[in-house]
Amino acid sequence: MRVAMIGTGYVGLISGACFSEFGIDVTCVDKDKVKIKRLQAGEMPIYEPGLEDLVSTNVVAGRLSFTTDLKATVAAADAVFIAVGTPNRRGDGHADLSYVYAAAEEIADAMNGYTVVVTKSTVPVGTGREVEKIIRCVRPDAHYDVVSNPEFLREGSAIEDFMRPDRVVIGTKSQRAKDVMRHVYRPLYLNETPILFTSRQTAEMIKYAANTFLATKITFINEIADLCEVLEADSQDVAKGIGLDGRIGSKFLHVGPGYGGSCFPKDTLALVRTAQQSGQPLKIVETVVDVNDARKKAMAERVIVACDGSVNGKTIAILGLTFKPNTDDMREAPSLDVIAGLQRGGATVRAYDPEGMAEAKQMMEGVEWCKSAYETMPDAAALVIITEWNEFRALDLHRVKQLMGQPVMVDLRNIYNPDEMAAAGFRYSCIGRASLPPS
Ligand SMILES: NC(=O)c1ccc[n+]([C@@H]2O[C@H](COP(=O)([O-])OP(=O)(O)OC[C@H]3O[C@@H](n4cnc5c(N)ncnc54)[C@H](O)[C@@H]3O)[C@@H](O)[C@H]2O)c1
C-alpha cells in the first residue's frame, strides 16, 4: 500500500507521518520547495508536539519521504490524499476550492492504474462530485474512485487525535475504495475505532456540522459568561454545572476571547454561505459567526476599561499570540484583533509567545517583540493573557508586580484565581466571573 499526500501543511504532514507510523509507505508532496527542503533536512516547518520524533523515526525506517514531484508520487500510489488549504474566498466567504481543483487536475494527469483519490481537506458538500468530474475530464480513461475522508485532528494534540480518533468518517459507495480505505486505517480498524461509512456528501457534511456545532458551543458559553458578569454569577462554575450533564458534556465550555484558528472561523462562514446558496439558511450559525467576530473585536475594550478608560501613550504587555497553546498557528487568532484595537487606542504593545512569534511578525506591525514573558512587563499599564500556554499559568506574581509598577492583569483565559490575584495586590479582570479590585 502506497499513499501520496498532496499538501504538506498541518494536516498533510501530520496525517502522512501518522499513516507511515501505521506501517504504510507515504510520500508527502508540496508545491512549496522551501518547506520540502526543510523537511528533507529533518527540520519541521510547523510546531506540533511530538511531530519531529514521529517524522524522523519513520524517515529512518524508510516509510516516509518528502518531494515536490507530484507526478511520480501519484503514479506510484494506491491512494492519493488531497490535504491542501481551503481558505475562505476573498469577498464572499465561500470556501476557495481552487487549490483542491488544481490538485485534482494534476493528480488526474499523473494517475497510473486504479487509484483512490481522497479529499482530506475540509470541502463543501458536492466537492467530491466536482473532483470526480475534473478527473474524468482530464483523463476519460482513468480507473479511480473519489472518497471523502474529513480530518478531525486538533492542532496541539494532533498526533494523539490522529492515532486515537473518536471516529473515522469515510464517504464512498464503492466497495473497492472502501477496501483500500480499510487497509489504510487498518490499525484503527483492528483496535475497534468506530469507522463510519457514509455517502460522500454525508461525510463532507459531517465535518462542517461537527465544526459549526463546536463553534456554537464555545460561542454559547461565551455569551452566558457575559451575562454572568452582569448578574454576578460565576461562568466557570456554570460551565462545570452544565458540563457534568452527560447530555451536554464538559468539553468546549471554556470561556475566552472568541474562537480563532485555521478551521472554525472559515468553516462556520463557508457553511453559512453554502446554506444561503442552497436556500436553507442556518440562522444559528450565522449568529455564531457574527457574535464571535464582534467578541474578538470587543476584547481590546476590556483592556482599555482595565486601564481606566484609555491606553493612549501606555504600554500594554501581551502574553500569548497563537489561537491556542501548543501550536504556532496564528490564523484568525484573537490576538490579531486585540492588538490592533490597542494600537488604534494609542498603546505601545510588547508581546511574547513561546512558538508563534515568527508567524506573528509577518502578520502584525509596530509590536515590540520580547524573548520572555517577563521582558514584556517593565512599566506596562496592563498585562494581558490572550493564550493559555502552560508557562503563563504560574508566573512569579511578586516579580510581575515589581516589573509593572501598577499591577493590572486582564486574563482573557481565566487561568488565575480572582481571590488569589486580589490577595497578591493585583487589579484583576477576567471573563464571566467577578473581577476584583486590589486588596
Ligand atoms: N489545521 C487544522 O487543524 C485542520 C484540521 C482539520 C482539517 N483541516 C483542513 O485540512 C486542509 C488543510 O489545512 P492545513 O491547515 O493543513 O493547511 P496548510 O495551509 O497548513 O497546508 C496546505 C499545504 O498545501 C500545499 N499545496 C497547495 N496546493 C498544492 C498542490 N497543488 N500540490 C501540492 N501542495 C499544495 C501548500 O503549499 C501548503 O503547504 C484544510 O481544508 C483545512 O480546513 C485542517
The ligand as an ORCA input file, in Angstrom:
! r2SCAN-3c Opt
* xyz 0 1
  N      -5.189     22.743     10.505
  C      -6.090     22.002     11.124
  O      -6.135     21.912     12.350
  C      -7.114     21.219     10.316
  C      -7.875     20.218     10.938
  C      -8.793     19.502     10.185
  C      -8.974     19.798      8.843
  N      -8.230     20.794      8.251
  C      -8.418     21.048      6.824
  O      -7.312     20.464      6.121
  C      -6.986     21.276      4.987
  C      -5.532     21.687      5.047
  O      -5.346     22.521      6.158
  P      -3.892     22.891      6.712
  O      -4.088     23.648      7.956
  O      -3.055     21.660      6.708
  O      -3.399     23.872      5.524
  P      -1.954     24.469      5.285
  O      -2.166     25.779      4.643
  O      -1.130     24.343      6.529
  O      -1.281     23.470      4.207
  C      -1.701     23.339      2.873
  C      -0.471     22.939      2.047
  O      -0.899     22.557      0.734
  C       0.114     22.967     -0.186
  N      -0.449     22.935     -1.543
  C      -1.418     23.713     -2.066
  N      -1.689     23.331     -3.342
  C      -0.877     22.279     -3.608
  C      -0.698     21.420     -4.750
  N      -1.425     21.563     -5.864
  N       0.238     20.454     -4.683
  C       0.975     20.286     -3.555
  N       0.833     21.041     -2.453
  C      -0.086     22.020     -2.476
  C       0.533     24.336      0.347
  O       1.783     24.723     -0.146
  C       0.535     24.085      1.855
  O       1.803     23.663      2.320
  C      -7.961     22.452      5.011
  O      -9.066     22.153      4.192
  C      -8.396     22.500      6.462
  O      -9.671     23.070      6.621
  C      -7.303     21.491      8.965
*
